[in-house]
Amino acid sequence: MHWVKLGTGMAVTGLAKRTVWRRVAGRPEWKRNVDEPLQRAQVALEALRDDLLLRVEGEDDLAMIVRADQGDADAMTDLALMLRVAGEDAAALPWLQKAADAGHPDAMHWVGRALVAGDGMPPDQARGLEWLQRSADAGHAISRQQVDALGL
């Protein structure tokens, strides 16, 4: 089983909390930590597979979602880009922002682009250029070229 927090299950399916719980109802093997006081209930991705917003092709993709759920910046960026490919920009942006906040250069680049263009969020050129500069400073080659071309 590939376990993720309830919130991640909601984020990668677009389903409400109650709907996710209905998906796993009656299947104790698809949920765990339900009564934990810190609200860390987990659900099995296998229970939600038909509802995923992105195309999952196998074990590696499921494992990547689990790593994203655990805070791995590379995996969060990969998940976000897979969601964007699936046309789910609104679902992708929180993952990109988390990865960018963690210092991931690719995520910083994509957040910067989204802010400059107003792609899935209100446009904010100043913040977007700031993220592109951070990405360039972290070694992202495309961001470096863009920042240099803009004379920043």
C-alpha positions, 0 to 999 in steps of 0.5 A: 500500500502507498499511504498518504495523509488525508489532505494529500488524498484530497489534493491529488483527487480534488475530492472533499474530505467526506468523499475520500472517507466514503471511498475507504469506508468498509475497507479497514485495510485502506485507512490507518491512524484514524483515531490518532489525536494529531489528525494524521489519518492516512489513506491508501492511494490504491483506494483513490486511484480511479479519482486521481487528477493525474495519470499514474502509470505505475509503482514509481508514480505512486511512490513519488506521490508518497514522497511528495506527501512526506515533504520531498521537494523533488517529488513535490515538484514532479507531482506539480508538473504532472498535475500541470500536464494533466491540466490541473494547474490549481492543484499543482500550484500549492505543491510548487509553492511548498517545493519553492519554499523548501528551496527547490530551483525548478519549483522556484522557476515555475512559481516565478513564471506563474506569478509573472503570467498570472497563470493560475494565480493573480499576477504579481510581477514583482514577486514573480521576478523575485522567485526567478531571481532566487531560482537563478541564484540557486543555479537554475540555468533557464531562470539565469538566462531570463534574469540576465535578459531582463537586466536584473 
